[in-house]
Amino acid sequence: MTTGSAGGSSYPALTQSSRAAVAARLVEIVTLRHPEGLTQGQLDELTVVVEAQLSATELLHRFDLANGDEPAFTLPPPVGGVR
């Protein structure tokens, strides 16, 4: 596995301001889906989580993977099955 090679990646690099704009739009979508309203604290927390997810997604897309690459570990199913 090649790690961190951004040369072949076609995933767009987001600036901090564009990441914040995307996060704001995603938070706006969540507020539209929850017409009962969210507190300012919930909106602030949601913004932080969305920005972190955007950063993680951008980072993960920087790793070049071949079709046959496998994960370094697997997670067992939860005890008692999925509910």
Stockholm file with secondary structure:
# STOCKHOLM 1.0

chainA/1-83         MTTGSAGGSSYPALTQSSRAAVAARLVEIVTLRHPEGLTQGQLDELTVVVEAQLSATELLHRFDLANGDEPAFTLPPPVGGVR
#=GR chainA/1-83 SS CCCSCCTTCCSCCCCHHHHHHHHHHHHHHHHHHCTTCCCHHHHHHHHHHHHHHHHHHHHHTTSCCCTTCCCSCCCCCCTTCCC
#=GC SS_cons        CCCSCCTTCCSCCCCHHHHHHHHHHHHHHHHHHCTTCCCHHHHHHHHHHHHHHHHHHHHHTTSCCCTTCCCSCCCCCCTTCCC
//
